[in-house]
């Protein structure tokens, strides 16, 4: 797997030393908080409700066992023993002391990790499919392209002060698991009629207070033109994006106000200028990265007692039915380890759990780990003969919850328990819903289902993309939760439709209950998923269930 240390270690130490001096000046009063704020944000340090928060970049979600052990060290030594996986394939530490953060950055630099550009009006973490390099349906491994974009964008001098933050996603599967339509730039790897590899390019997607799906600005971009074309897009946005109003500064607003055709013309004109400046160094690096990301040496071996273990152990069979994904190599599967046991804070991982995952990746997973958009961890390459042993170790650690993609696998932001921007709590709502449906025994009956919860309009929980989305707001000092229906980011991109008036916290679970009961009544068969039923029958029966008095 890719190892950033030889190229970046010296630079990361320089950045850490620089930030250490800035922290010292803040602590002795030489810098005011207003002066310190842009400096700390450049290093991924936020000031939340109760403490500073450090957001560490895990580029495109790919992490090695030694890097995972370093995250465990940070959690144990400088935090409260845990970290929080985010929807951006990163990790957040919510309780560090400011004086300790330079030491945390030094420890990260030892293993090639950092927190650069995890905040600020710049290009944030480049994300991709957590099953990249393993997925049976992918055109090619998207990670070399994601790494090329990451290396190019990190501290790119021209793009450090964009009108607003900027996010890029790369997808290569027949099913888009990177949600390209919800990003400032989305890149889908495709082959044209001649069999040539390239990209379908989307621009102008984003969530937050004005959720918009991206639009295709180029149906096919040759592989060799990736960097100059992306650079042209961001350059055009940098010049034309609004800086008078931060709520209208994202590229999604620029595209909506100026029109896709106008933006395309500007991008294409800029692309012609930029393309001439690229001498081929990017393609040389890309070729090297493709070698770095060559598939591991997969075993050719019998599946052993895998099927017999499934037949003999119902709990193991249930886990394999929900938490495995198809792999491109015969005899292999990709394993999702969910951090969503009912009652658990979605996405929280203890230091002990991180160390265990590092050990398991070395024993069973070709030394490879991924952080998913769903706040879970994926072991992308596990031979089926090892699955039962892996399952037993996960089960002993409380990490074998068989709910990947089910109604209790809820995505939720930290909400008002941590975030200074939040207007309502997310964590207790997620816990209540998960525990309720586990108690009802309906998870398997309901099937694949996606609930996402955000504690404010900034939508860090991506509630717009949930089959059911929940948005927590403040209504005259009382937490109130709006419900949206029909969102989807993976197959047919869709922004969820607001169902109506919000609900107080104690009424959210009964409201979701009524939606689920309506789905079970309306579905055409036990195989029809909620999202398919919703698209077939429309919102009317679900609104009637949510608001029976109005009906």
C-alpha positions in Angstrom: 0.0 0.0 0.0 1.0 3.6 -0.4 3.5 5.0 2.2 3.8 8.8 2.3 6.7 8.9 4.8 9.7 9.0 2.5 8.3 12.0 0.6 6.6 14.0 3.3 8.1 13.3 6.7 10.6 16.2 6.7 7.9 18.6 5.5 5.4 17.4 8.1 7.9 18.0 10.9 8.5 21.5 9.6 4.8 22.2 9.7 4.5 20.8 13.2 7.4 22.9 14.4 5.9 26.0 12.9 2.6 25.3 14.6 4.3 24.6 17.9 5.6 28.2 17.8 2.2 29.5 17.0 0.7 27.6 19.9 3.3 29.0 22.3 2.5 32.5 21.1 -1.2 31.9 21.7 -0.7 30.5 25.1 1.5 33.4 26.2 -0.9 35.9 24.8 1.2 37.1 21.9 -1.6 36.0 19.6 -5.3 36.7 20.1 -7.8 34.0 19.4 -8.8 35.9 16.3 -5.2 36.0 15.1 -4.7 32.4 16.0 -7.8 31.1 14.4 -6.7 31.0 10.7 -3.3 29.5 11.8 -4.9 26.6 13.7 -7.5 25.9 11.0 -4.7 25.5 8.5 -3.5 22.6 10.8 -6.9 21.0 11.3 -7.5 22.4 14.8 -11.1 23.6 15.7 -12.4 25.2 18.8 -15.6 23.3 19.8 -18.0 23.6 22.7 -15.9 22.1 25.4 -12.4 21.8 24.0 -10.2 22.0 20.9 -10.7 19.3 18.3 -8.0 17.9 16.0 -9.2 16.5 12.6 -6.6 14.2 11.1 -6.6 13.5 7.4 -6.8 9.8 6.3 -6.3 10.3 2.6 -9.1 8.6 0.6 -9.7 6.5 3.7 -6.7 4.3 3.2 -4.7 3.5 6.4 -2.0 1.0 7.4 -1.8 -0.9 10.7 1.1 1.2 12.0 -0.8 4.3 11.2 -3.9 2.9 13.0 -1.8 2.2 16.1 -0.6 5.8 16.0 -4.2 7.0 16.1 -4.8 4.7 19.1 -1.8 6.3 20.7 -3.2 9.8 20.2 -6.5 8.7 21.6 -4.9 7.1 24.7 -2.2 9.6 25.5 -3.7 13.0 24.6 -7.5 12.4 24.4 -10.1 10.4 26.4 -9.3 7.1 24.9 -11.2 7.2 21.7 -11.6 9.0 18.3 -14.5 9.6 15.9 -14.6 8.4 12.3 -16.2 11.1 10.1 -18.1 11.1 6.8 -15.0 12.5 5.1 -13.0 9.3 5.8 -11.1 11.2 8.5 -10.8 10.9 12.3 -11.5 13.6 14.9 -10.1 13.8 18.4 -12.5 15.8 20.5 -10.7 16.4 23.8 -7.0 17.4 23.2 -5.3 20.2 25.2 -4.0 22.9 22.9 -0.5 22.6 24.4 -0.4 18.9 23.4 -1.5 19.2 19.8 2.1 19.9 18.4 3.1 16.6 20.1 0.2 14.9 18.4 1.2 16.3 15.1 4.8 15.0 15.6 3.5 11.5 16.4 1.4 11.6 13.2 4.4 12.8 11.1 6.3 9.7 12.3 3.8 7.6 10.2 3.2 10.0 7.4 -0.2 11.4 8.7 -1.1 15.0 9.2 -4.0 17.4 9.7 -3.1 19.8 6.9 -6.1 21.1 4.9 -8.7 19.3 7.0 -10.2 22.8 7.5 -10.1 26.2 5.8 -11.2 27.5 2.4 -9.0 25.1 0.5 -9.1 21.6 -1.1 -10.0 19.2 1.7 -9.4 15.5 1.9 -9.8 13.7 -1.5 -12.2 10.8 -0.9 -13.1 7.6 -2.7 -14.7 4.2 -2.3 -13.8 2.3 0.9 -13.7 -0.9 -1.3 -11.3 0.6 -3.8 -8.9 -1.9 -5.3 -11.1 -4.8 -4.0 -14.6 -4.1 -5.4 -15.9 -6.6 -8.0 -17.6 -3.9 -10.0 -14.9 -1.3 -10.3 -13.4 -0.2 -13.7 -10.0 0.2 -12.1 -8.5 1.1 -8.7 -9.3 4.8 -8.1 -6.7 5.3 -5.4 -3.7 6.2 -7.7 -5.8 9.1 -9.0 -7.0 10.1 -5.6 -3.3 10.1 -4.4 -2.3 12.1 -7.5 -4.9 14.7 -6.6 -4.0 14.7 -2.9 -0.3 15.2 -3.6 -1.1 18.0 -6.2 -3.6 19.8 -3.9 -1.7 19.8 -0.6 -0.4 23.3 -0.1 -1.1 24.2 -3.7 -0.1 27.9 -3.6 -2.9 29.1 -5.9 -5.7 27.4 -4.0 -5.1 28.1 -0.3 -7.6 30.9 -0.1 -10.6 29.8 -2.2 -14.0 31.5 -1.8 -15.0 28.5 0.3 -14.0 25.0 1.2 -13.7 22.5 -1.7 -14.2 18.8 -1.8 -13.3 16.2 -4.5 -14.5 12.6 -4.8 -13.3 9.8 -7.1 -15.4 6.8 -7.9 -14.7 3.7 -10.1 -17.5 1.3 -9.4 -20.7 0.5 -11.3 -22.4 1.6 -8.1 -21.0 5.0 -7.0 -19.9 4.5 -3.4 -18.1 7.9 -3.3 -21.2 10.0 -3.8 -19.6 12.1 -6.6 -22.9 14.0 -7.2 -22.6 15.6 -3.8 -19.2 17.1 -4.2 -17.7 20.3 -5.6 -15.9 18.0 -8.1 -16.9 14.4 -8.7 -14.9 12.1 -10.9 -16.3 8.8 -12.2 -13.8 6.5 -13.9 -15.3 5.2 -17.1 -14.2 3.7 -20.4 -15.4 5.3 -23.7 -16.5 3.4 -26.8 -12.9 2.8 -27.8 -12.1 1.2 -24.4 -10.0 4.2 -23.3 -9.9 5.0 -19.6 -11.0 8.4 -18.5 -13.4 10.4 -16.3 -17.0 11.6 -16.3 -16.6 15.0 -14.6 -19.3 16.5 -12.3 -19.2 19.9 -10.7 -21.4 21.9 -8.4 -22.6 19.4 -5.9 -22.8 20.0 -2.2 -25.1 19.8 0.8 -25.4 22.2 3.7 -28.0 24.9 3.8 -28.5 24.8 0.0 -28.3 21.1 -1.0 -27.7 20.7 -4.7 -26.6 17.7 -6.9 -23.7 18.2 -9.2 -24.0 18.3 -13.0 -21.9 16.6 -15.6 -19.6 19.2 -17.2 -17.6 16.7 -19.2 -18.8 13.3 -20.3 -15.4 12.0 -21.0 -12.0 13.4 -19.9 -9.0 11.5 -21.0 -6.9 10.0 -18.1 -3.9 12.1 -19.0 -5.9 15.4 -18.7 -7.0 14.9 -15.1 -4.8 17.4 -13.2 -4.9 20.3 -15.8 -8.7 19.9 -16.1 -9.3 19.8 -12.3 -6.9 22.8 -12.0 -8.9 24.6 -14.6 -12.2 24.0 -12.8 -10.8 25.3 -9.5 -9.1 28.3 -11.2 -12.4 29.3 -12.9 -14.2 29.0 -9.6 -11.5 30.9 -7.7 -12.0 33.8 -10.1 -15.8 33.8 -10.3 -16.9 32.4 -7.0 -18.6 34.8 -4.6 -16.7 36.2 -1.7 -19.3 38.7 -0.5 -21.5 36.1 1.2 -20.0 32.9 2.7 -23.4 31.1 2.3 -23.2 31.7 -1.4 -19.5 31.1 -1.9 -19.5 27.4 -2.8 -19.1 26.4 -6.4 -22.6 24.9 -6.3 -24.0 28.4 -6.1 -21.6 29.7 -8.7 -22.8 27.0 -11.2 -26.5 27.6 -10.2 -26.2 31.4 -10.7 -24.0 31.6 -13.8 -25.2 28.4 -15.5 -23.4 25.2 -16.4 -22.8 26.3 -20.0 -21.0 29.5 -18.9 -18.9 27.6 -16.4 -18.0 24.9 -19.0 -16.9 27.6 -21.5 -14.7 29.2 -18.9 -13.3 25.9 -17.7 -12.5 24.7 -21.2 -10.8 28.0 -22.1 -8.7 27.8 -18.9 -8.0 24.1 -19.5 -6.4 24.9 -22.9 -4.0 27.3 -21.1 -3.2 25.0 -18.2 -2.8 21.9 -20.4 0.2 23.3 -22.1 2.0 23.9 -18.8 1.9 20.2 -17.9 5.1 18.5 -19.1 4.2 14.9 -18.3 5.6 14.8 -14.7 2.1 14.1 -13.5 1.7 11.1 -15.8 5.1 9.8 -14.6 4.0 10.0 -11.0 0.6 8.4 -11.9 2.4 5.5 -13.5 4.5 5.0 -10.3 1.4 5.2 -8.2 -0.3 2.5 -10.2 2.6 0.3 -9.4 2.5 1.2 -5.7 -1.2 0.3 -5.7 -0.8 -3.0 -7.4 -3.0 -5.6 -5.9 -1.5 -7.7 -3.1 -0.5 -11.3 -3.7 -3.9 -12.9 -3.2 -3.9 -16.5 -2.0 -5.2 -19.2 -4.2 -6.6 -21.6 -1.6 -9.8 -23.5 -0.7 -12.4 -21.7 1.3 -12.0 -24.2 4.1 -14.8 -24.4 6.6 -16.4 -21.1 5.6 -19.7 -22.6 4.4 -19.8 -25.2 7.2 -19.3 -22.4 9.8 -22.1 -20.4 8.2 -24.4 -23.4 8.4 -23.5 -24.2 12.0 -23.5 -20.7 13.4 -26.6 -18.5 12.8 -24.9 -15.4 14.2 -21.9 -15.8 11.9 -24.2 -16.4 9.0 -26.1 -13.2 9.7 -22.8 -11.3 10.0 -21.6 -12.6 6.6 -25.0 -11.8 5.0 -24.8 -8.2 6.0 -21.1 -7.2 6.5 -19.4 -8.8 3.5 -19.0 -7.2 0.0 -18.1 -9.0 -3.2 -14.4 -9.0 -4.0 -12.7 -9.1 -7.4 -10.4 -12.0 -6.4 -11.8 -15.6 -6.1 -12.2 -16.8 -2.6 -12.0 -13.3 -1.0 -14.5 -10.9 0.5 -14.4 -7.3 1.8 -15.4 -7.0 5.5 -17.2 -4.0 7.0 -16.6 -3.6 10.8 -19.4 -1.4 12.0 -19.1 1.1 14.9 -22.8 1.1 15.3 -23.7 -1.4 18.0 -27.1 -0.2 19.3 -26.5 2.2 22.1 -23.0 3.1 20.8 -22.1 6.6 19.6 -22.0 6.2 15.8 -18.4 6.3 14.6 -16.6 6.3 17.9 -13.6 4.0 18.2 -11.6 3.2 21.3 -7.8 2.9 21.3 -8.2 -0.8 22.1 -10.5 -1.3 19.1 -8.1 0.5 16.8 -5.2 -1.6 17.9 -7.2 -4.8 17.4 -8.1 -3.7 13.9 -4.4 -3.1 13.1 -3.6 -6.6 14.4 -6.4 -8.2 12.4 -5.4 -6.4 9.2 -1.9 -7.8 9.6 -3.2 -11.4 10.3 -6.0 -11.6 7.9 -6.2 -8.5 5.7 -3.0 -8.0 3.7 -2.0 -5.1 6.0 -4.8 -2.9 4.6 -7.5 -0.9 6.3 -10.1 1.7 5.1 -12.3 4.3 6.8 -15.7 4.4 5.1 -18.1 7.3 4.5 -20.5 5.5 6.8 -18.2 6.0 9.8 -17.1 2.3 9.7 -13.9 0.5 9.1 -13.3 -1.9 6.1 -10.8 -4.7 5.8 -10.9 -4.9 2.0 -9.0 -8.2 1.4 -9.9 -11.2 3.6 -9.8 -14.7 2.4 -13.0 -16.6 3.1 -11.1 -19.4 5.0 -10.1 -16.7 7.5 -13.5 -15.1 8.0 -14.7 -17.3 10.9 -11.5 -16.7 12.9 -11.8 -13.0 12.1 -15.4 -12.9 13.2 -14.6 -14.6 16.5 -12.0 -12.0 17.3 -14.3 -9.2 16.4 -17.1 -10.7 18.4 -14.9 -11.0 21.5 -14.2 -7.2 21.2 -17.8 -6.2 20.6 -17.2 -5.4 17.0 -19.2 -8.1 15.2 -22.5 -6.3 15.0 -24.3 -7.7 11.9 -25.8 -4.4 10.8 -23.8 -3.0 7.9 -26.3 -1.1 5.7 -29.2 -1.8 8.0 -31.4 0.6 9.9 -29.2 0.7 13.0 -26.1 1.5 10.8 -26.9 5.2 11.3 -24.6 8.0 10.1 -24.6 10.9 12.6 -22.5 14.0 13.2 -21.3 14.7 16.8 -24.1 17.3 17.1 -24.5 19.6 20.1 -22.7 17.2 22.4 -19.5 18.6 20.9 -19.9 21.0 18.0 -20.2 24.7 18.6 -22.2 25.1 15.3 -24.8 22.5 16.2 -28.3 23.5 17.1 -29.5 20.1 18.3 -28.1 16.7 19.5 -27.5 13.9 17.0 -26.0 11.1 19.1 -28.9 10.4 21.4 -31.4 10.4 18.5 -29.2 7.8 16.6 -28.9 5.7 19.7 -32.6 5.8 20.4 -33.5 4.7 16.9 -30.9 1.9 16.7 -32.0 0.5 20.1 -35.7 0.7 19.2 -35.5 -1.2 16.0 -33.1 -3.8 17.5 -35.7 -4.3 20.2 -38.5 -4.6 17.7 -36.5 -7.3 15.9 -37.2 -5.7 12.5 -33.7 -5.0 11.1 -33.5 -8.0 8.8 -37.2 -7.6 7.8 -36.6 -4.0 6.8 -33.4 -4.8 4.9 -31.1 -2.2 3.4 -31.9 1.2 4.9 -30.0 4.4 5.3 -30.7 6.9 8.1 -28.5 10.0 8.4 -28.7 12.6 11.1 -27.3 16.2 11.2 -27.3 18.4 14.3 -27.4 21.6 12.2 -28.0 23.0 8.8 -24.4 22.5 7.8 -25.3 18.8 7.2 -22.1 17.1 8.4 -24.2 13.9 8.8 -25.3 14.2 5.1 -28.9 13.9 6.1 -30.0 15.1 2.7 -28.7 11.7 1.2 -30.5 9.5 3.7 -33.5 7.3 2.8 -34.6 9.0 6.0 -32.8 12.2 6.8 -33.1 13.9 10.2 -32.1 17.5 10.7 -31.9 18.9 14.3 -32.7 22.6 14.7 -33.4 25.0 17.5 -37.0 26.2 17.8 -37.2 28.9 20.5 -34.7 27.0 22.7 -36.3 23.6 22.0 -34.6 20.9 19.9 -36.8 20.2 16.9 -36.1 17.5 14.2 -37.1 17.8 10.6 -37.5 14.6 8.6 -36.6 14.2 4.9 -37.5 11.2 2.8 -36.1 9.7 -0.4 -32.5 10.8 -0.4 -29.8 8.7 -2.0 -26.2 9.3 -2.9 -25.1 5.9 -4.2 -27.4 4.7 -7.1 -29.8 7.4 -8.3 -28.5 10.6 -6.7 -31.4 12.4 -5.0 -31.8 15.0 -2.3 -34.4 14.0 0.3 -37.7 15.8 0.3 -38.7 17.6 3.5 -41.9 15.8 4.8 -43.3 18.7 6.8 -43.1 20.2 10.3 -40.4 19.0 12.7 -40.8 16.8 15.8 -39.6 17.3 19.3 -36.9 14.8 20.4 -39.3 12.4 22.2 -41.4 12.0 19.1 -38.7 11.2 16.6 -38.6 7.5 17.2 -42.5 7.1 17.0 -42.4 9.1 13.7 -39.7 6.9 12.2 -41.8 3.9 13.4 -44.8 5.1 11.4 -42.7 5.5 8.3 -41.3 2.0 8.6 -44.7 0.5 9.2 -46.0 2.3 6.1 -43.1 0.9 4.1 -43.8 -2.6 5.2 -47.4 -2.2 4.2 -46.7 -0.6 0.9 -43.8 -2.6 -0.5 -44.6 -4.9 -3.4 -42.5 -7.8 -2.0 -40.1 -8.6 0.8 -37.3 -7.9 -1.6 -38.3 -4.4 -2.4 -36.1 -1.9 -0.5 -37.5 1.2 1.1 -36.0 3.5 -1.4 -37.6 1.5 -4.3 -41.0 1.5 -2.6 -40.7 5.3 -2.0 -39.9 5.9 -5.6 -42.8 3.7 -6.8 -45.5 5.0 -4.5 -44.3 8.6 -3.8 -44.2 10.6 -0.7 -48.0 10.8 0.0 -48.5 7.7 2.1 -45.4 8.4 4.2 -46.5 12.0 4.9 -49.9 10.7 5.9 -48.2 8.4 8.3 -46.0 11.1 9.7 -48.9 13.5 10.2 -52.0 11.5 10.8 -53.9 14.5 12.1 -53.4 16.3 8.7 -54.3 13.1 6.8 
